[in-house]
Amino acid sequence: MLESPRSGSASRSVLQSALADLADLPATSRWVRSGSTRLHVLDYGGGGPALVVLPGITSPAVTMDFVARELTDLVRPVVVDVRGRGLSDGGPDGASGGQRDGGGSNGPGGHDGDGGAYGLAAYAADTEAVVEGLGLERPLLFGHSMGARIAAAVAARGKVAIGGSVLADPPMSGPGRGPYPTALEAFLGQLAEAERGTDAEEVGRSWPRWPRRERELRARWLSSCDRDAVVATHRGFETEDFFDWWPAVTGPTALLYGAESPVVTAAGAAQARASLPSAAVSAVPGAGHMLFWDNPSVALDALRAALRPMLV
């Protein structure tokens, strides 16, 4: 076990066996600063436009490898270790959302995204720093779960030019909408397993539909997720309203959701269509919230189909 990236959570760590996974990836590690926060990204190269990939609440960048490597004929995937995960720093203690370089955190309609160091405004500012720091010109955005909410916030803020965005199963819980379907205790239980040491079999008890390779990666990398980041982000799922951002998203936009997902329900999908009629909203059959893990080939086909009209 190696020293953890800078973080407010003492239990966070990166295993030597996890770092060895990076040697097998067809990607290059790059680093960007967002204020004082050091962010790690995996750059898969390719001749197409950049696609900034934003993973979910407990998904370091490496866990999206099986998606990214299938897209390099279309785009240049750049997968972010969102702050508090993987090799990126955690949020500074006491930091407020979106305070990169002293910038404001206001979202659409004056919504200030006051989620602190792990709020949507802070995550969006980090993504903007990746775009600017790597010199990406009008990149596309693709986010899953938490990452989909971040992509919506970046597109709505309009602080960097993007070519389009694809959101996969964004949490639509929020004030007055009921709790997020997966309780915080479930996430914390999985983190505790990772801290004491877990394996693919144990991961499979929580995620029985996942391919073995993806369960093995999760077993090795989950301990790199900051407990404070998970707690604050889960709180944000219930206090920061996705629909404060979604109607203000501009440019070509697609929303994919698992047909069996409890996170984006039929009612949520209908509201998404009604509040942003220009967006293409479609279900991925045979998949729940973790659609790329639940039904990989069908979900990847849906993602590629959503990206193609955005390519220029």
N, C-alpha and C positions, 0 to 999 in steps of 0.2 A: 504494500500500500504506500502510495506516494503522498507528499504534501498536497493539500487541496488548493485549487485556485483561490484567490483572495475572496473572502466571503464572511458574512456574519454568522455562519453556521459552523460550529466546531466539528460536527460529525461528517461534514462533506469530504469526500476523498475520491481520487482517481486511481484505479487499480493498475498495476503494471501490465496485467493481462489485457486490460482495456486499451491502454496505449498501443500495445502490439497490434491491435485491430487496425490502426491507422496505416500500418505498412501494407495492408492488403487492399486498400482503397485506391481507385483510379482518380484520386483527387489530391490537391495540394493544400496544405494548411496556410492560411493567411490571417493576418491580425489587423485589427482596426481599433482605434480609440473613440469612445463616445464619452466626452468629458474625461473623467478619471477612470472610467470603466474600460478594461481591455476585453475586446470581443474576438473570439476565434470563429473562423468560417472555413468550410471545406469547399474549394473551388474545383469543379469537375472539368473546366475548360470546354472547348467546343466552339464552332464557328457561328452559332446562332446568337440571338440576343440573350442577355443575362436573365436568368430566372432566380430571383431571391426566394429561397425556400425557408419558411418559418415553421418549425415543428411545434408540438404540443407541450403540455404542462410538465410532463416528466419524460420528454424525448430529446436527448442530446442529438446533435447534428448527425452523428454516425448512424443513428437508428433510422435515418431516412435514406441511407445509401441505396437500398434496394429499389427505391423510387427514383432517386437522382440518376443512377447509372442507366436507367431505361429511357432517359429523356435527352441524352447528349446528341442525338441525331437532329433534334429540333432546337435545343436551347443550350446555353451554358449554365448549368445549375450551380448556384452559390448557396450552400446550406449553412445557416447560422446556428451556432451554439448560443441560444438566447441567454441573456444574462442570468446567472445562477444555475446554469446547466453546462455539462461537458467541461471544456477547458476555459470558458469565459468566466470573468470575475462575477461575483455577486454584486448586488446593489450596495452602494455605500450606506452605512447606518444613518438614518435620519434624512436621507435624500428624498426630495419630492419629485413627483412625476414630471418627466419632460424637461429637466433642467440642464440639458446638454448645452454647454457654452453659454449659460445664462439665458437661454431662450425660454419663451413662455410655453405653457402647456395647454392653452386653450384649444378645444376641439370645435366642431361645428356648432353654431348657435350659441357660442360662449361656454359650452360644456368643457370643464377644465380637467376632466379625467384625474381627479385627485386620488390616485391610487398609490401614491408613494413611489418608492424605488422599483416596485413590481406592478405598477399600474399601466394601463394601456398607453398613456402619453409617454411614459418613460421607455416602454418597449418600442413605441413608434419612433421616438427620437434615436434610439439605438439603430433601428433599421435604416433610418435616414443617414446616420453616420456611416453605415456599411456602404450604402449607395454612393455617398460622396467620397469616402475614404478609398474605395476601390475604383473610383472614376467610372462607374457604370452609367451608360447613357440610356435613358428611358427603359430601365429594366422592367420585366414582368414580375409580379408578385404571386407567390403561391403559399398559402398557409393552411395548416391542418389544426383544427380545434382551437386552442389558445392562439396558435399562429394565424389562423383565419381571422380572428378578432384583431390581431395586430395589423394584418394586411389591410383590413377595412379602415382602421384608424389612419394608417399611412396614406391610403388613397384619399380619404376624406380631408386630411390636414392639408394636402397639396403643397407640402414644403419641398418635395423633390418630384421631378417629372417621371412618370411611369407610363409604360405602354399598355397596361391592363393588369387585371388581378383575377385569380381563381381562389375561391374560399371553399374549403372542404370541411363541412360539418362544424360551423362555428357555434359555440355555446350561446344559446339565445335566452338563457335564464337571466334574471336581473330584477331590479326593484318592481314588485308587484307581479312577477311572473313565476313565482315559485322557486324552489331550490334547484341547484344543479343536480342532475340525476345520480351522480356518483358522490357519495358523502366524503368529506375530508378524511374521516377515519380510515377509509379504504386506501387512500393515497399514503397516509402516514404509516399504515401497516406494511405496505409494500416497501416504503423507504426503510423501515426498521429491519425488514428481511434483508434488504441490500446492505445495510450497515453491518449486520452480523455475518453476511455472506450468504448468497443465494445461488440458485442454478436454474437451468432451463426447465427442469421438472417442476420446481416450485413456482416459477413464473407461469407455467402452463396451467396451474390451478386457477389463476386469475384470468388468463388469456388462452383458453384451450384451443381456439381456432387458429392461432398464429403459427406460421412456419417455424421449424425448430431453430434455424439460423437467427431469426429475429428475436426469439425467446432467449437465445444465448447472448446476443448483444445487449438486450435489456438487463440480463442478469449481471453482466460485467460493468455496465455504464450507469445503472440507476443510482448508485451511491454518489455519482458526481452531481446529483441534483440537490440544491440547497433547500433544506426544510423550510426556511423562512420564505423562499421564493414560492414554494408550492402552497404554503398556507396563505400568503398574501394574494397569489393569483387565484386560488380557489375562492377566496373572499370576493375578489373582483368579479368573478363569474356571477356573483349574486348582488353586487352593488354597482357595477358599471354596466349600463344597458347597451347591448349591441346595437339596438335600434336607434340610439342617439347618433351613431356613426354611419350605419348602413345607408340611409337615404341620401347622404352627402357624398357617397362614393362616386367618383367620376371615371370616365373612360370605359373601355370594354371590360365587362365584368361577368363572371360566371360563379355560380354557387352550386357545389355538389354536396349531396347529403346521402347518408346511408338509408336505404328504404326501411331498415329495421332499427334505425337509431332512436334512442330515447332523448337525444340532445336536440336534434332538429326534427320536430314532429311534423305531421301533415299541416297542422295549424300554423306552426312556425314557418314552414315553407311557403304557405299561402300568404302570410304577412310579408315575407321577404319579397315575393312577387309583386304584391300590391304597393309596397313602399319604395321599390326601385324597379319599375316596369321594364327598364332597359336591360336589366340583368337576365342572363339565361340561368334558370333554376331547374336542376334535374336530379332525380334520385338514382343512386347506384344500387341495383338489385343484389340481394344476397349479402348485404353488408350492414353492420351496425355503425356505431360511432367511429370505430377504428377501421374505416372502410378499406384502406390499402393493405392492412394486415388480414382483415376478414375475407376479402375477395380480391386478391392482388391483381389478377389479369384484367378483370372487368373494371376495377377502379382505375387502373393505369390507362386502359383504353378510353375511359371517360375523361380523364385528365388530359390526355393527348388531344382528344377531340375538342376540349374546351380551349386549349392553348392555340391550336392551329389558326383560328381566325384572328388571333392577336399578333401573329408573326408578320413582320414587315421587312 
